[in-house]
């Protein structure tokens, strides 16, 4: 038998909240986030974990100091420029570029643009095939349910004179 789930495990712990780092470092992370610098780059530059950077970003968003939608738009614009330059270069130098280098980077960037624009990652299509026999079967009423049709004459209106 499985143990009961402990709801306390979903609460934030102090490990990745940004509360245990120096104020100067925290302010620098907030500044870089506001400038649109990637979380991975911030973590590497300031020698902290990505989870801490994400926690600080989440706290900024909760406080209204960080707009994730604006950040997504800025990142999409940057990636779009990269994809445009890369695809132009690929087109110009297609014979000189090793096959495994630029196309992979372009494919990843295109996927990221679509993800940041909230494009669906997977499209599920459901198909239902209905034949004429299926429709006729739905239209036929079993004999026990058949009822007699009653025609009623429309009521004649009397003209007021």
C-alpha positions in Angstrom: 0.0 0.0 0.0 1.3 3.5 -0.9 1.9 6.1 1.8 -0.4 9.0 1.9 0.8 12.1 0.1 2.3 14.8 2.3 1.0 18.2 1.1 3.9 20.0 2.9 6.3 18.7 0.3 4.8 21.2 -2.2 5.6 24.2 -0.1 8.7 26.3 -1.0 11.8 25.5 1.0 14.4 28.1 1.7 17.0 26.4 -0.5 16.0 28.1 -3.8 14.2 31.3 -2.8 17.0 33.8 -3.1 16.6 34.8 0.6 20.0 33.4 1.6 22.1 35.3 -0.9 23.7 38.8 -0.3 21.5 41.8 -1.1 24.0 43.1 -3.7 23.9 39.8 -5.6 20.1 39.6 -5.4 19.8 43.2 -6.8 22.2 42.4 -9.6 20.2 39.3 -10.5 17.0 41.5 -10.5 18.8 44.1 -12.7 20.0 41.5 -15.2 16.5 39.9 -15.3 15.0 43.3 -16.0 17.4 43.8 -18.9 16.3 40.5 -20.4 19.4 38.5 -19.8 18.8 34.7 -19.8 18.5 32.9 -16.5 21.3 30.5 -17.4 23.7 33.3 -18.3 22.9 35.1 -15.0 23.4 32.0 -13.0 26.8 31.3 -14.6 28.0 34.9 -14.4 27.0 35.3 -10.7 27.9 31.8 -9.7 24.5 30.9 -8.4 21.9 28.2 -9.3 19.3 28.6 -12.1 16.7 27.6 -9.5 17.6 30.6 -7.4 17.5 32.9 -10.4 14.1 31.5 -11.3 12.9 32.0 -7.7 14.0 35.6 -7.7 12.3 36.1 -11.1 9.1 34.5 -9.7 9.2 36.8 -6.6 9.7 39.8 -8.9 6.7 38.8 -11.0 4.6 38.3 -7.9 5.6 41.8 -6.7 4.8 43.3 -10.1 8.4 44.2 -10.8 8.9 41.7 -13.7 6.6 41.1 -16.6 7.0 37.6 -18.0 5.0 38.4 -21.1 7.2 41.4 -22.0 10.3 39.2 -21.4 8.9 36.6 -23.8 8.2 39.2 -26.5 11.8 40.6 -26.1 13.2 37.1 -26.3 11.1 36.2 -29.3 12.3 39.3 -31.1 16.0 38.5 -30.4 15.5 34.9 -31.5 13.7 36.0 -34.6 16.7 38.2 -35.6 19.0 35.3 -35.0 16.9 33.0 -37.1 16.8 35.6 -39.9 20.6 36.1 -39.9 21.2 32.4 -39.6 18.9 31.4 -42.4 20.4 34.1 -44.6 23.9 32.9 -43.9 22.8 29.3 -44.5 21.4 30.3 -47.8 24.5 32.2 -48.8 27.1 29.7 -47.6 25.2 26.5 -47.9 28.1 24.9 -49.8 30.7 25.9 -47.2 28.9 25.2 -43.9 29.2 21.7 -42.4 25.8 20.0 -42.6 25.6 19.4 -38.9 26.2 22.9 -37.5 23.9 25.7 -38.5 20.7 23.8 -39.3 20.5 22.3 -35.8 20.9 25.8 -34.2 18.2 27.2 -36.5 15.8 24.4 -35.7 16.2 24.9 -32.0 15.7 28.6 -32.3 12.6 28.2 -34.4 11.2 25.8 -31.8 11.9 28.3 -29.1 10.2 31.1 -31.0 7.1 29.0 -31.3 7.1 28.0 -27.7 7.5 31.6 -26.5 4.6 32.6 -28.8 2.5 30.0 -27.0 2.1 27.9 -30.2 0.9 24.4 -29.4 3.8 21.9 -29.2 1.5 19.1 -30.2 -1.7 19.2 -32.3 -4.1 16.3 -31.6 -6.6 15.6 -34.4 -9.7 13.5 -33.9 -11.4 12.1 -36.9 -14.8 10.6 -37.0 -15.9 8.7 -40.1 -19.7 8.5 -40.7 -21.1 6.5 -43.6 -24.5 7.0 -45.2 -25.6 3.7 -43.5 -24.7 5.2 -40.1 -26.8 8.3 -40.8 -29.8 6.2 -42.1 -29.5 4.0 -39.0 -29.8 7.1 -36.8 -32.8 8.4 -38.7 -34.8 5.2 -38.6 -37.1 4.9 -35.7 -37.9 1.5 -34.3 -41.4 0.3 -35.0 -42.4 0.4 -31.3 -41.5 4.1 -31.2 -43.2 5.0 -34.4 -46.2 7.2 -33.9 -49.0 8.4 -36.1 -48.6 11.8 -37.6 -51.5 14.1 -37.0 -52.1 17.0 -39.5 -53.7 20.0 -38.0 -55.3 22.7 -40.2 -53.9 26.1 -39.6 -56.3 28.5 -37.8 -57.9 30.9 -40.1 -57.6 34.5 -39.1 -60.6 36.7 -39.3 -60.1 40.1 -40.9 -61.3 42.9 -38.8 -63.6 45.1 -40.8 
